[in-house]
Amino acid sequence: MKNSTLSQRDLSVLWHPCTQMHDHESFPLIPIKSAKGVWLEDFEGNRYLDAISSWWVNLFGHANPDINAALKAQLETLEHVIFAGFTHETAINLAEKLVDLTPAGLSRCFYADNGSSAVEVALKMSFHSWQNQGQTRKTKFITLENSYHGETLGALAVGDVALYKKTYAPLLMDVITVPSPDCYFREKNEAWADYSTRQFAHLDNTLQQYAGEICAVIIEPLVQCAGGMRMYDPIYLTLLRDACHKYNVHLIADEIAVGFGRTGTLFACEQASISPDFLCLSKGLTGGYLPLSAVLTTDAIYDAFYDNYANQKAFLHSHSYTGNALACRAALATLTIFETQHIVDANLLLAAKMTALSKRFIDHAHVSEVRQTGMILAIELVKDKRSRAPYPWQERRGLQVYQYALQKGVLLRPLGNVIYFMPPYVITHEELNVMFDIAWQAITSATQH
Ligand SMILES: *Cc1c(COP(=O)(O)O)cnc(C)c1O
């Protein structure tokens, strides 16, 4: 079978996510036949190094033997069962593990089936818990500029990436958006912590003014991923946690992208020693195998809903596939790998290797910044290094990088002019060499005209 046979069939019936389908008149769609470890293989034997973990979900490689075995065992016993009125051991095991591993105080686990749904759950729970406590004026959320929380309407409303949001603005609830601690904008020689601290004043002022109307602040801890892998200092989270306590507002930590070891700790919140009121998890949760998400929350939130049925305080939110047994089993197998193979420690070595390999990019004529938080490393391309003037988006330089790298067997998927690496944790040092080498060539090729 040839790649083109499948891509033709695909293009006559399918509609792909986050894609202008017209682009595929010029760029081929790549059908993948199989995958193993960090490598994807198409129908003509070409191999691609999955440098972005298949949209940030894959942690321990494709066709991971441990996760495969766990799933096969689960298939033989229970694939799925309704999760209202019924339960099963795998969902319980996973919830116990998550409560155990996540920051202190998070004692309840509510399942959903993708990241956006988890964000919807957290928003609704926060609002509803205030309602149940008679705080009916609390109806608004605070979010940061350039944040991303998913594509469903509630999640889109609390995000701030214009490319995805602008068109739908008339459909979205009002939110309060405050400037971000994003350290790309710090003064020359200003420390990340100083800039992030300085930027916190905006949020503090907003809370001071509007706290009585605010349900929660929602934030991506440490890295605004879809917003171009923009990063900030943990001090911002520490200040935010204190302020949320002070002003009686919930803190929703969206660790859908940064959770599970991406930032150098199992959860990003650990780097600020904070516990949010809601923690949203998905993406890496199942090692990239199956859709699943979880919202962890506190006894205080849970108690605000717990009452006689007649008092009408229950959280009546559901998804058909809540607590899916296969997905929960994949997640358990993933967490077992973290434990038995000491992944967070092992990642320190991989992250250090990434730092070393990225050094040469700093002086590139069209690179304004190389930044890194743990296993996420981003390279910002600009038209003019000194003024940091960006390339016009119409030039699609990132797409040129993508295409060049793909030809050479590396899957990068730049966010606009930001080239980033977010590889599976099973990548070897040799494979990291290949990844950075090809990226260098791709960037050089895409910026030389
Ligand atoms: C990907 C992502 C989401 C949405 O998750 P989906 O599973 O794609 O709906 C939400 N928040 C963050 C921070 C994300 O990166």
The ligand as a Gaussian input file, in Angstrom:
#p B3LYP/6-31G(d) Opt

LIG

0 1
 C       -4.548000      20.441000      25.335000
 C       -4.954000      21.302000      26.451000
 C       -6.288000      21.385000      26.872000
 C       -7.410000      20.687000      26.144000
 O       -7.297000      19.305000      26.146000
 P       -8.068000      18.467000      25.011000
 O       -7.922000      17.052000      25.441000
 O       -7.352000      18.766000      23.727000
 O       -9.466000      18.940000      24.993000
 C       -6.587000      22.165000      27.972000
 N       -5.620000      22.828000      28.626000
 C       -4.328000      22.780000      28.265000
 C       -3.303000      23.525000      29.057000
 C       -3.949000      22.040000      27.147000
 O       -2.676000      22.024000      26.741000

